[in-house]
Amino acid sequence: MFYDLSNSRRFEIAIFVLIFLNMLTMGIEHYNQPHAVFFILEVSNAFFTTVFGLEAIVKIVGLRYHYFTVPWNVFDFLLVLASILGILMEDIMIDLPVSPTLLRVVRVFRIGRILRLIKAAK
């Protein structure tokens, strides 16, 4: 079941659409934004991180060790881990002096997923 899902064209298209929507929401962020926009972006960041984490889990269960033999999968997996780390760092930033610049850098790496879209379009 997970193998079929992870190799499904519909699954890939759904993930591509979500990557595109994620890029749009990341582009909305700006300096001195209202608190409501900040909250919506935080929620959307958590949503997309969860979805991409579930994508990785589906592929790992479906493809087993072969998942890690594909460089794009390894890249996506590292981005998901970096996104989770970024969310955790945002949560502890109140208690610890973590630079907001570091958190932005972690988010920018997520834009690297768009490279997969470009590769698939060729």
N, C-alpha and C positions, 0 to 999 in steps of 0.2 A: 504494500500500500504506500509506504513512504517513498520507496524507490520510484514507483510510478508517478507519484505527485511531484517529486523533486526533478523528474525528467519531463514533466508535462509542459507543453507550450503555453497553456493557460496560466499555469503557475508562474512561469517566467514573465509573461506579459503583465500579470498582476504586480509582480515585484518591480518591473520596470516602471509601471505607472506610479507605484509608491515611491520609488527613488526620485522620480520627477517631481512629485508633490512635495517630497522632503526638501528638495533643492529650492522649490518655490518658497516654502515656509522659512528656510534659512535665509533667503534673500530679503525677507520682510524685516528682519531684525535691524534696528538702527539706534543710534545714540539718542539718549533722552526720550525714549519711547514711553508711552503711557503704561501704567502698571497693568492694565487689562491686556494689552498686547504682549507684555512680558509674560504674563500668566498663560495666555493662549499658546505662546511659543514654547514655554516650558512643558506644557501638557502635550503638545504635538511632538516635541523632542522625545519625551518618554514613550509616546505611542509608537513612533517610527523605530525607536531603539528596540522596543518589545517585538514589533513585527519582524524586524530584520534579525533579531535574536531567534525568533521562532523559525524563520526561514533557514537559518544555520542549523538549528536542531533537526528540522525535517530532512535537510540534506545530509547531515551527519548520520542520522539513523538510517536513511535510505541508501546512502552510498557507502557507509562505513568508512574504512580507512582510505578508500579511493577519493573521498572528499578532499583530503589534504594533499592529494597528488596533483590537483588542478590549481595553478597559481592564483587565478581569480578568486577561487573559493577561500584560499588562505588569506588573500588580501581582504575579502569581505569579512572573514572571521576576525581578523585583527581590528578592522574598523568597528565591528560590533563590540569587541572587548574595550576598545578605546572610548566608544560612546558610553558604555556602562560605567567605565572609570570616570568619565567626565560628569555624568549624572551624580555619581557618588561624591565626587570632589565638590560639586555645587552644594550638595547637602551638608558637607562638613566645612565648607568655606566660612560659615558663620563662626565656627569655633576655632578654626585654624587660619593663619594668614596664607591662603592659596591665591596666587595671582590670577585675576580674571583673564589676562592675556593667555595664560596656559590653557584655560578652558576653551577659549576661542580657537586656539590652534588645534585642539582635539576635534572640535566641530568642523573645522576646515578640511581635515582629512576625510571627513565623510563625503565631501564633494568628489573625492576620488572614485566613488561608486559610479559617477556619471561616465567614467572611462569605460565601464562595462557596457553601458548603453551604446556608446560610440562603437565599440568593438562589435556588438551584436548587430548594429545597423549596417555594417559592411557586408 
